[in-house]
Amino acid sequence: MGPFRCPRNIIRSWLRALAATLSNPNPDSAEAHNNLELALLASGKAWESIPEFEAALRLKPVLQVASENLRRAQAQLSLDR
């Protein structure tokens, strides 16, 4: 699995989703953690995204996208070493 790369329009979409999440925060929302993790990962902050992926999966273990993105973040970290 290669480094996580995405077009700017996707990043803008994630940032809008993150802003929506932050305007109505719910610490028990797996989706909110997923939005935050995606924004961090897309910003090149793989290390900081991992706790958010893990929180999303603790709250909703069946959230497949969080599991896939956790693997992407871990792969990114291994490439950065």
Backbone torsions as a table, in degrees:
resi	resn	phi	psi	omega
1	MET	NA	125.6	-177.6
2	GLY	-82.1	-179.5	178.7
3	PRO	-63.2	150.9	-179.7
4	PHE	-77.1	116.2	178.2
5	ARG	-128.0	143.5	176.8
6	CYS	-152.8	153.4	179.1
7	PRO	-66.1	155.9	-178.6
8	ARG	-59.8	-34.9	-179.1
9	ASN	-65.2	-32.2	176.4
10	ILE	-68.3	-43.1	178.9
11	ILE	-60.7	-43.4	178.4
12	ARG	-61.0	-39.2	178.3
13	SER	-63.4	-43.4	179.2
14	TRP	-64.8	-39.7	179.5
15	LEU	-66.1	-36.6	174.8
16	ARG	-64.0	-42.6	177.9
17	ALA	-63.1	-39.3	178.0
18	LEU	-64.9	-43.8	178.8
19	ALA	-60.4	-40.8	177.8
20	ALA	-63.9	-40.0	179.0
21	THR	-64.4	-43.4	-177.6
22	LEU	-70.9	-27.8	179.4
23	SER	-73.7	-19.6	177.0
24	ASN	-137.8	67.7	-172.2
25	PRO	-66.8	142.1	175.3
26	ASN	-142.7	101.2	-176.4
27	PRO	-63.3	-13.0	179.0
28	ASP	-97.6	13.0	-179.4
29	SER	-98.1	114.7	176.7
30	ALA	-62.5	-36.3	-179.8
31	GLU	-65.6	-36.7	177.4
32	ALA	-63.5	-44.4	177.0
33	HIS	-63.7	-38.8	178.5
34	ASN	-62.4	-43.2	177.9
35	ASN	-61.2	-44.0	-179.8
36	LEU	-64.8	-44.2	-179.4
37	GLU	-61.9	-40.4	179.8
38	LEU	-64.9	-41.2	178.1
39	ALA	-63.4	-42.6	178.7
40	LEU	-64.6	-46.1	-179.3
41	LEU	-63.0	-43.7	-179.9
42	ALA	-66.2	-24.6	178.8
43	SER	-86.0	3.7	-179.9
44	GLY	84.2	16.8	-178.6
45	LYS	-108.1	60.1	-176.5
46	ALA	-58.0	-42.6	-177.6
47	TRP	-60.2	-42.2	-178.4
48	GLU	-74.6	-21.1	-178.5
49	SER	-77.9	-26.2	-173.4
50	ILE	-58.4	-46.7	178.2
51	PRO	-60.4	-31.4	178.4
52	GLU	-71.3	-39.7	175.3
53	PHE	-60.4	-45.3	-178.6
54	GLU	-63.9	-39.8	178.0
55	ALA	-63.7	-42.7	178.3
56	ALA	-59.9	-42.4	-178.6
57	LEU	-72.2	-31.2	174.8
58	ARG	-64.8	-40.5	-178.5
59	LEU	-74.7	-34.4	-177.2
60	LYS	-145.8	83.3	-175.9
61	PRO	-57.4	-21.6	-178.4
62	VAL	-89.1	4.7	-179.6
63	LEU	-75.9	87.6	-173.3
64	GLN	-57.3	-39.3	-177.8
65	VAL	-62.5	-35.7	178.0
66	ALA	-66.9	-39.4	177.9
67	SER	-63.9	-43.9	178.7
68	GLU	-64.1	-41.7	-179.3
69	ASN	-71.2	-31.0	173.7
70	LEU	-61.0	-44.0	177.7
71	ARG	-62.6	-38.5	177.4
72	ARG	-62.9	-43.8	179.7
73	ALA	-63.4	-43.7	178.9
74	GLN	-64.3	-39.0	177.7
75	ALA	-65.3	-40.9	178.0
76	GLN	-60.4	-42.6	179.6
77	LEU	-63.6	-39.6	-179.7
78	SER	-68.4	-29.9	176.8
79	LEU	-73.5	-30.6	-177.9
80	ASP	-75.2	-14.3	-176.9
81	ARG	-79.5	NA	NA
